[in-house]
Amino acid sequence: MSQLAAYLSGLDWSPLLISLKTGIVATIISFFSGIYAARKVVKAGPRVKAFADGILTLPMVLPPTVAGFFLLLLFSLRRPFGAYLYDRFDFKVVQTWLGCILAATVIAFPLMYRNARAAFEQIDVNLIYAARTLGMPEIKIFWKVVVPAAGPGIASGTVLTFARALGEYGATSMLAGNIPKKTSTISQKIAMVIQDGDYATAGFWVIVILVIAFVVIFLLNIITAKNMKHVSRW
């Protein structure tokens, strides 16, 4: 136990803190933007819905390195847009924690969007009609009726979004790099120490990720069980 305590006390915990901060911020951004996008797409026409859904879901099916490549092209200081942001607003994304957030948000956003959209599409439209007859404005109907009715699906999407953002590697490594105590997340730390042959440290961080993943799956199952408790099962 003393050896374990000494090992843990000498361990650099910054990857866990960076990963948690990145996952939380990316989840908050994806939560509101995903709900907003899902609401707009659900109310759109078939052709607009098909096109918008394809664009918004694209990061989920593309390799993360491809998404990171496009982000790097867009925000690199050698590119017009990235140079403009830096010169005009002193806003830098490449090799910063903002890059970690942006990469994690882009990769995790489709999970929030898809779950929110599926939840919205399963809502009984009579609930909305009833709220309109009571004179409720549309924005109030959305937040007071639609969102609570779609609560389990939104909650599932939020949990999955956090898990995906927490473990993001490909796009983050391309956009934010692997700078110790600055942009080095758990996934990047594992890849780095493996290259150095430090399997003990890699194993420790793998266990940390496994524990977090199990907790996420457990919470997701709890949410799903609450949603299905009034449904008869075979």
C-alpha positions in Angstrom: 0.0 0.0 0.0 2.9 2.4 0.8 4.3 1.8 -2.7 1.0 2.4 -4.3 0.5 5.6 -2.3 4.0 6.8 -3.2 3.3 6.0 -6.9 0.0 7.9 -6.9 1.5 10.9 -5.0 4.2 11.2 -7.7 1.8 10.9 -10.6 0.9 13.8 -12.9 -2.8 14.2 -12.5 -3.1 17.0 -15.1 -4.4 14.7 -17.9 -7.4 13.7 -15.8 -8.2 17.4 -14.9 -7.7 18.5 -18.5 -9.9 15.6 -19.8 -12.7 16.3 -17.2 -12.7 20.1 -17.9 -12.7 19.5 -21.6 -15.5 16.9 -21.4 -17.7 19.1 -19.2 -17.3 22.2 -21.3 -17.8 20.3 -24.6 -20.9 18.6 -23.1 -22.4 21.9 -22.1 -21.8 23.4 -25.6 -23.1 20.2 -27.3 -26.1 20.1 -25.0 -27.6 23.5 -26.0 -26.4 23.4 -29.6 -27.6 19.8 -30.1 -31.0 20.6 -28.7 -31.3 23.7 -30.8 -30.2 21.9 -34.0 -32.5 18.9 -33.3 -35.5 21.3 -32.8 -34.8 23.0 -36.1 -34.2 19.8 -38.1 -37.4 18.1 -36.7 -39.5 21.0 -37.9 -37.8 21.3 -41.3 -39.0 19.8 -44.6 -37.9 16.4 -45.8 -35.2 17.6 -48.2 -33.8 20.2 -45.7 -34.0 17.6 -43.0 -32.0 15.0 -45.0 -29.3 17.5 -45.9 -29.0 19.1 -42.5 -29.0 15.7 -40.8 -26.2 14.5 -43.1 -24.0 17.5 -42.3 -24.6 17.5 -38.5 -24.0 13.7 -38.3 -21.0 13.7 -40.5 -18.4 14.0 -37.7 -19.8 10.8 -36.1 -19.0 8.7 -39.2 -15.8 10.3 -40.2 -12.4 9.3 -38.7 -11.6 11.8 -35.9 -8.3 12.6 -37.7 -10.2 13.7 -40.8 -12.3 16.1 -38.6 -9.1 17.3 -37.0 -7.6 17.9 -40.4 -10.4 20.2 -41.4 -10.3 22.0 -38.1 -6.6 22.5 -38.5 -7.1 23.9 -42.0 -9.7 26.3 -40.7 -8.0 27.6 -37.5 -4.3 27.3 -38.4 -2.5 30.6 -38.0 -1.2 30.1 -41.6 -4.8 30.1 -42.9 -6.8 33.3 -43.5 -9.5 32.6 -40.9 -7.2 31.5 -38.2 -4.8 34.4 -38.8 -7.8 36.8 -38.8 -9.0 35.6 -35.4 -5.6 35.8 -33.9 -4.7 39.3 -35.3 -8.1 40.8 -34.7 -9.3 39.2 -31.4 -6.1 37.5 -30.1 -8.0 34.2 -30.4 -5.9 31.1 -30.9 -7.2 27.6 -31.2 -4.2 25.5 -32.4 -2.2 24.0 -29.6 -4.4 25.5 -26.9 -7.0 24.2 -24.5 -9.6 25.9 -26.7 -8.5 23.4 -29.4 -9.2 20.5 -27.0 -12.7 21.9 -26.4 -13.4 22.6 -30.0 -12.2 19.1 -31.2 -14.1 17.3 -28.5 -17.3 19.3 -29.2 -17.2 18.7 -32.9 -16.7 14.9 -32.4 -19.2 14.5 -29.6 -22.0 16.9 -30.9 -23.6 14.3 -33.2 -24.4 12.0 -30.3 -26.3 14.8 -28.5 -28.0 15.9 -31.7 -29.1 12.4 -32.7 -30.5 11.5 -29.3 -32.3 14.8 -28.9 -33.8 14.5 -32.4 -35.0 10.9 -31.8 -36.5 11.9 -28.5 -38.3 14.9 -30.1 -39.7 12.7 -32.9 -41.3 10.4 -30.3 -43.2 13.0 -28.4 -47.0 12.9 -28.6 -48.1 15.9 -30.6 -51.3 16.1 -28.6 -49.2 17.4 -25.7 -48.1 20.4 -27.8 -51.7 21.0 -29.0 -52.9 20.9 -25.5 -50.3 23.5 -24.4 -51.3 25.8 -27.3 -54.9 25.7 -26.3 -53.8 27.0 -22.9 -52.2 30.0 -24.6 -48.6 29.0 -23.9 -46.0 30.7 -26.2 -44.0 28.4 -28.4 -40.7 28.9 -26.6 -42.4 28.1 -23.2 -44.0 25.0 -24.8 -40.6 23.8 -25.9 -38.9 24.2 -22.5 -41.8 23.3 -20.3 -43.5 20.6 -22.4 -41.2 19.2 -25.2 -37.9 19.1 -23.3 -39.3 17.4 -20.2 -41.2 14.9 -22.3 -38.0 14.1 -24.2 -36.0 14.1 -20.9 -34.7 10.5 -21.0 -33.5 10.7 -24.5 -31.8 14.0 -23.9 -30.2 12.7 -20.7 -28.9 9.6 -22.5 -27.4 11.9 -25.2 -25.8 14.1 -22.6 -24.1 11.1 -20.9 -22.9 9.7 -24.2 -21.7 13.1 -25.3 -19.6 13.5 -22.1 -18.1 10.0 -22.5 -17.2 10.7 -26.1 -15.7 14.1 -25.4 -13.7 12.7 -22.4 -12.0 10.0 -24.5 -11.5 12.0 -27.7 -8.0 11.6 -29.2 -7.7 11.9 -33.0 -9.0 15.4 -33.7 -7.6 16.7 -30.4 -4.1 15.5 -31.1 -4.2 17.2 -34.5 -5.7 20.5 -33.4 -4.5 21.0 -29.9 -1.3 18.9 -29.9 0.0 17.0 -26.9 1.5 19.7 -24.6 2.0 18.5 -21.0 -0.2 20.3 -18.4 -1.9 22.2 -21.2 -3.5 20.0 -23.8 -2.4 16.5 -22.8 -5.6 14.6 -22.1 -5.8 11.0 -20.8 -6.0 9.5 -24.3 -3.0 11.5 -25.4 -1.1 10.6 -22.2 -1.7 6.9 -22.9 -0.4 7.1 -26.4 2.7 9.1 -25.3 3.8 6.8 -22.5 3.2 3.8 -24.6 5.7 5.2 -27.1 8.2 5.6 -24.2 7.6 2.0 -23.1 6.0 3.1 -19.8 3.3 0.4 -19.6 2.7 0.9 -15.9 1.6 4.5 -16.3 -0.4 3.6 -19.5 -2.1 0.8 -17.6 -3.1 3.1 -14.8 -4.7 5.6 -17.1 -6.4 2.8 -19.0 -7.9 1.6 -15.7 -9.1 5.2 -15.0 -10.8 5.4 -18.4 -12.4 1.9 -17.9 -13.8 3.0 -14.6 -15.2 6.2 -16.0 -16.6 4.3 -19.0 -18.3 1.8 -16.7 -19.9 4.5 -14.6 -21.1 6.2 -17.8 -22.7 2.9 -19.1 -24.2 2.3 -15.6 -25.8 5.7 -15.6 -27.1 5.3 -19.1 -28.7 1.9 -18.2 -30.3 3.6 -15.1 -31.7 6.4 -17.3 -33.0 3.8 -19.9 -34.6 1.7 -17.1 -36.5 4.7 -15.7 -37.8 5.5 -19.2 -39.0 1.9 -19.7 -40.4 1.1 -16.3 -44.0 1.5 -17.4 -43.5 -0.5 -20.6 -44.3 -4.2 -20.6 -41.4 -6.3 -21.6 -41.2 -9.7 -23.2 
